[in-house]
């Protein structure tokens, strides 16, 4: 293997893993809202973009089988860069919605493939002690990518909208910038990523047994029901939060500018989400998941009520809105810790890595299906009653949490 300092490639690798996901799942929603696409169409079509992450567990063995993980990483980064340029090119056209959606889907598939290769490469290129040392670093740069996408790029788009007076052109410039960045990262990694001797095509092995043992796990029906329903409310809220902030008061929205949404939802909200996740990880490692499960379930779901308040009261104060979004995201970050730990618990066994990937596929499915109908429901109900509906949708997950057989010691730091 080439001796490469991990600091020279881990930050850029995990920044490159985080940014496409944010662009596909969050930035696309805000962009389409600014381009006057209806909430029904936005929620339905962008929810389909979850599909590559849903099928990721079934695709991952083929990534192991064909080529090296290093090859997949650099190739997908260059493809993502080309996709971003394609979106920038299509935005000023009359058929931009259909064309950009098609490119977003190809980007999503490339991004999901990149996730598989990057996480596998991390384990091949580093020894055990290095993996432990850099796990925090990779998470930090993934979150920096999130803030860059949901925050800085949205703010940039808002500024360009004001300067140019042309919304499609403003967003086209943003995506051209992203395209240049990704192509540069891909070329950089072509030379900078190490070449582990163990990074080579694998065999499919006991693929059938891998899936068979997963679905034979004790209590798997309850586990899958919980995985699919725990974020039933959040899956719908996530699709309509940004459109709600952007919509005019006559439509029930808060009439914020694109720039303000980038600051509130993409920066303040993401920082609160990160803090909630860190605190959740600390308390779970100290006392175990079982002790904190109910607190996390409550933290995940009850703060959704802030959107009911925002919809009915429609406050105009920037800091009031920011505080409400921060509270919801803080609770979501704290409560999501329980969800991720439970996925680890379900995945335990001889195929832990593969079974965890299957769990994340069901997790993505649990976001995709409710998100598809969220826009239609909102346009039927209005924002006020839609957010009440979101809060009611948290009840199934809360009930199922009470039946989960989690050992007392699970999650505690040994």
C-alpha positions in Angstrom: 0.0 0.0 0.0 1.1 3.6 -0.6 1.8 5.4 2.6 -0.6 8.3 2.6 -1.3 10.4 5.6 -5.0 9.8 6.5 -5.4 13.6 7.1 -4.8 14.0 3.3 -7.8 12.1 2.2 -10.3 11.3 5.0 -11.7 14.9 5.4 -12.2 15.3 1.6 -13.6 11.8 1.2 -16.3 12.3 3.8 -17.1 15.8 2.7 -17.6 14.2 -0.7 -19.9 11.6 0.9 -22.1 14.1 2.6 -22.6 16.8 0.1 -24.4 14.9 -2.7 -26.9 13.4 -0.3 -27.8 16.9 0.9 -28.0 18.3 -2.6 -30.3 15.5 -3.7 -32.6 15.3 -0.7 -32.7 18.9 0.7 -31.3 21.4 -1.7 -33.5 20.0 -4.5 -36.6 20.7 -2.5 -35.7 24.3 -1.9 -34.7 24.9 -5.5 -37.9 23.4 -6.9 -40.0 25.5 -4.5 -38.2 28.6 -5.7 -38.9 27.5 -9.3 -42.7 27.4 -8.5 -43.1 23.6 -8.5 -46.1 22.5 -6.4 -45.7 20.9 -3.0 -47.4 17.8 -4.2 -45.0 17.3 -7.1 -41.9 18.3 -5.0 -42.7 15.8 -2.2 -43.7 13.0 -4.5 -40.8 13.2 -7.0 -38.0 14.0 -4.6 -39.1 11.2 -2.3 -38.4 8.8 -5.2 -34.8 10.0 -4.9 -34.5 7.9 -1.7 -34.7 4.7 -3.9 -31.0 4.2 -4.5 -30.4 4.2 -0.7 -33.3 1.8 -0.2 -31.7 -0.7 -2.6 -28.2 0.0 -1.5 -28.0 -3.3 0.5 -28.8 -5.3 -2.6 -26.3 -3.4 -4.7 -23.4 -3.4 -2.3 -22.3 -7.0 -2.9 -21.7 -6.1 -6.6 -19.6 -3.1 -5.6 -17.4 -5.6 -3.7 -17.4 -8.0 -6.6 -16.6 -5.5 -9.5 -13.4 -3.4 -9.5 -11.7 -1.9 -6.4 -13.4 0.4 -3.9 -10.8 3.1 -4.8 -12.0 2.9 -8.5 -15.6 3.2 -7.4 -14.9 6.2 -5.2 -13.1 8.3 -7.9 -15.4 7.2 -10.7 -18.5 8.1 -8.7 -17.1 11.5 -7.7 -16.4 12.4 -11.4 -19.9 11.1 -12.3 -21.5 13.2 -9.6 -19.5 16.2 -10.8 -20.8 15.6 -14.4 -24.3 15.2 -13.0 -24.1 18.6 -11.2 -23.0 20.2 -14.4 -25.9 18.6 -16.2 -28.4 20.1 -13.6 -26.8 23.5 -14.1 -27.1 23.1 -17.8 -30.8 22.1 -17.8 -32.1 24.6 -15.2 -32.6 27.5 -17.7 -34.6 25.3 -20.1 -38.4 24.9 -20.4 -38.2 21.2 -19.5 -35.9 21.7 -16.5 -38.2 19.8 -14.0 -38.1 16.4 -15.9 -34.5 16.8 -17.0 -33.1 17.7 -13.6 -35.1 15.0 -11.8 -33.6 12.4 -14.1 -30.1 13.7 -13.4 -30.8 13.9 -9.6 -31.8 10.3 -9.7 -28.5 9.3 -11.4 -26.7 11.4 -8.9 -28.5 9.7 -6.0 -27.5 6.3 -7.4 -23.9 7.4 -7.8 -23.9 8.9 -4.3 -25.3 5.7 -2.7 -22.6 3.7 -4.6 -20.0 6.1 -3.4 -21.2 5.6 0.2 -20.7 1.8 -0.1 -17.2 2.2 -1.5 -16.1 4.9 0.8 -17.1 3.2 4.0 -15.5 -0.1 2.8 -12.3 1.7 1.8 -12.1 3.4 5.2 -11.8 -0.1 6.8 -9.3 -1.4 4.3 -7.0 1.6 4.2 -6.7 2.1 8.0 -5.7 -0.2 10.8 -8.0 -0.7 13.8 -6.5 2.1 15.9 -6.6 4.5 13.0 -10.2 3.7 12.4 -11.1 4.6 16.0 -9.0 7.7 15.8 -10.6 9.1 12.7 -14.2 8.1 13.2 -14.9 11.4 14.8 -13.1 13.3 12.1 -15.1 11.6 9.3 -18.3 12.5 11.0 -17.3 16.1 11.5 -16.5 16.6 7.8 -19.8 14.8 6.8 -21.6 17.4 8.9 -19.5 20.2 7.4 -20.8 19.0 4.0 -24.3 19.2 5.4 -23.9 22.8 6.6 -22.2 23.6 3.2 -25.2 22.2 1.3 -28.1 23.2 3.4 -26.5 26.5 4.6 -23.8 28.1 2.5 -25.1 27.0 -0.9 -28.7 28.0 -0.1 -27.5 31.4 1.1 -25.4 31.8 -2.0 -28.4 30.9 -4.2 -30.5 33.5 -2.3 -27.8 36.2 -2.8 -27.5 35.3 -6.5 -31.3 35.5 -6.9 -31.2 39.1 -5.6 -28.2 40.1 -7.7 -29.3 38.6 -11.0 -33.1 38.8 -10.7 -33.1 35.4 -12.5 -33.9 32.4 -10.3 -33.0 29.6 -12.7 -29.7 31.4 -13.6 -28.9 31.8 -9.9 -29.4 28.1 -9.2 -27.5 27.2 -12.3 -24.5 29.1 -11.1 -24.7 27.3 -7.7 -24.7 23.9 -9.4 -21.8 24.8 -11.7 -19.8 25.7 -8.6 -20.6 22.4 -7.1 -19.7 20.6 -10.3 -16.3 22.2 -10.4 -15.7 21.3 -6.8 -16.7 17.7 -7.3 -14.6 17.2 -10.4 -11.6 18.7 -8.5 -12.2 16.3 -5.5 -12.4 13.4 -7.9 -9.1 14.3 -9.6 -7.5 14.9 -6.3 -8.5 11.5 -5.0 -7.3 9.8 -8.2 -3.8 10.7 -7.0 -4.2 11.1 -3.2 -6.1 8.0 -2.1 -3.9 5.1 -0.9 -3.8 1.8 -2.7 -4.4 -0.9 -0.1 -3.3 -4.4 -1.3 -6.5 -5.8 0.2 -8.6 -3.5 -2.1 -9.7 -5.9 -4.8 -12.8 -7.5 -6.1 -14.4 -10.0 -3.7 -16.7 -13.0 -4.3 -20.4 -13.0 -3.8 -20.0 -15.8 -1.2 -23.1 -16.7 0.8 -25.3 -13.9 -0.4 -28.5 -15.9 0.0 -27.6 -17.0 3.5 -26.9 -13.3 4.4 -30.5 -12.3 3.7 -32.0 -15.5 5.0 -30.3 -15.1 8.4 -31.5 -11.5 8.6 -35.2 -12.3 8.1 -34.9 -15.2 10.6 -33.8 -13.0 13.5 -36.0 -13.2 16.6 -38.6 -10.5 16.6 -37.7 -9.2 13.1 -41.3 -8.3 12.2 -41.5 -6.0 15.2 -38.1 -4.6 14.5 -38.9 -3.8 10.9 -42.2 -2.3 11.8 -40.4 0.0 14.3 -37.7 0.9 11.7 -40.4 1.8 9.1 -42.7 3.7 11.4 -40.4 5.5 13.9 -39.9 8.4 11.6 -43.4 8.4 10.0 -44.0 11.9 11.1 -40.5 13.2 10.5 -40.5 11.8 7.0 -43.4 14.0 6.0 -42.2 17.0 8.0 -38.7 16.9 6.4 -40.3 17.3 2.9 -42.5 20.3 3.7 -40.4 22.2 6.3 -38.5 24.3 3.7 -41.5 24.9 1.5 -43.4 26.1 4.6 -40.7 28.5 5.5 -40.6 29.8 1.9 -44.3 30.0 1.1 -46.1 33.3 1.3 -48.5 34.0 4.2 -51.6 33.7 2.0 -50.6 30.0 1.4 -50.0 29.6 5.1 -46.2 29.9 5.0 -43.7 32.2 6.8 -42.5 34.1 3.7 -38.8 33.8 4.4 -36.2 34.5 1.8 -34.0 31.7 0.3 -31.1 33.3 2.2 -32.9 33.2 5.5 -33.9 29.6 5.0 -30.2 28.8 4.4 -29.3 30.4 7.7 -32.2 29.0 9.8 -32.7 25.5 8.5 -29.3 24.9 6.9 -27.0 26.3 9.5 -28.7 26.9 12.9 -30.8 23.8 12.5 -27.9 21.6 11.4 -25.7 22.8 14.3 -28.6 22.0 16.7 -29.0 18.6 15.1 -25.3 17.9 15.6 -25.4 19.0 19.3 -28.4 16.7 19.9 -26.6 13.8 18.3 -23.5 14.3 20.4 -25.4 14.6 23.6 -27.5 11.5 22.7 -24.3 9.5 22.1 -22.8 10.6 25.4 -25.8 9.6 27.6 -26.4 6.4 25.7 -22.8 5.3 26.1 -23.0 6.1 29.8 -26.3 4.4 30.8 -27.2 2.3 27.8 -30.0 2.6 25.2 -32.8 1.0 27.3 -32.5 3.6 30.0 -32.7 6.5 27.6 -35.0 5.1 25.0 -38.2 6.8 26.1 -36.5 10.1 26.6 -35.1 9.9 23.1 -38.5 8.9 21.6 -40.1 11.9 23.3 -37.3 14.2 22.1 -37.7 12.9 18.6 -41.4 13.5 18.3 -42.8 16.1 20.7 -40.8 19.0 19.3 -42.7 18.6 16.0 -45.3 20.7 17.8 -43.2 23.8 17.2 -44.4 23.6 13.5 -48.0 23.5 14.7 -47.3 26.8 16.6 -45.5 28.3 13.6 -48.3 27.4 11.2 -51.1 28.7 13.4 -49.4 31.9 14.7 -47.2 32.6 11.7 -44.6 34.7 13.6 -42.4 37.1 11.6 -39.6 37.4 14.0 -36.4 35.8 12.7 -35.2 34.6 16.1 -38.5 33.1 17.1 -38.6 31.1 13.9 -34.9 30.2 14.3 -35.4 29.0 17.9 -38.4 26.8 16.9 -36.4 25.1 14.1 -33.4 24.7 16.5 -35.6 23.1 19.2 -37.1 20.6 16.6 -33.7 19.8 15.2 -32.0 19.4 18.6 -34.7 16.9 19.6 -34.4 15.1 16.3 -30.7 14.8 16.7 -31.1 13.4 20.3 -33.9 11.0 19.4 -32.2 9.8 16.2 -29.4 8.4 18.4 -31.8 5.8 19.7 -32.8 4.9 16.2 -29.2 4.4 15.0 -28.3 2.4 18.1 -31.3 0.2 17.6 -30.2 -0.5 14.0 -26.8 -1.6 15.4 -28.6 -3.9 17.9 -30.8 -5.5 15.2 -27.7 -6.0 13.0 -25.7 -8.0 15.6 -24.4 -11.3 14.4 -22.0 -12.9 12.0 -23.1 -10.7 9.1 -23.2 -7.5 11.1 -22.0 -5.1 8.4 -24.3 -6.4 5.7 -27.3 -6.7 8.1 -26.7 -3.1 9.2 -26.9 -2.1 5.5 -30.2 -3.9 5.1 -31.5 -2.0 8.2 -30.5 1.3 6.6 -32.3 0.3 3.4 -35.5 -0.2 5.4 -34.8 3.1 7.1 -34.6 4.9 3.7 -37.9 3.1 2.7 -39.5 4.5 5.8 -38.6 8.0 4.7 -39.4 7.5 1.0 -43.0 6.2 1.2 -44.5 8.7 3.6 -42.6 11.6 1.9 -44.2 10.7 -1.4 -47.7 11.7 -0.2 -46.7 14.5 2.1 -47.1 17.3 -0.5 -50.5 16.1 -1.5 -51.7 15.9 2.1 -50.4 19.4 2.8 -52.2 20.9 -0.2 -55.4 19.2 0.9 -55.2 20.1 4.6 -53.2 23.4 4.6 -50.0 23.8 6.6 -51.9 24.1 9.9 -53.6 20.8 9.9 -50.8 19.1 8.0 -48.5 19.7 10.9 -51.2 18.4 13.4 -51.3 15.3 11.2 -47.5 15.0 11.4 -47.7 15.0 15.2 -50.4 12.3 15.1 -48.2 10.2 12.8 -45.6 9.9 15.6 -47.9 7.8 17.7 -47.3 4.4 16.0 -43.5 4.7 16.5 -44.0 5.7 20.2 -46.3 2.7 20.8 -43.9 0.2 19.1 -40.9 1.5 21.1 -42.6 0.2 24.3 -42.4 -3.4 22.9 -38.7 -3.4 21.9 -36.8 -6.1 23.9 -33.5 -4.2 24.4 -31.0 -5.6 26.9 -30.1 -3.3 29.9 -26.4 -3.2 29.0 -26.7 -2.6 25.3 -25.0 0.6 24.2 -23.0 1.1 27.4 -19.4 1.9 27.1 -17.4 -1.1 28.2 
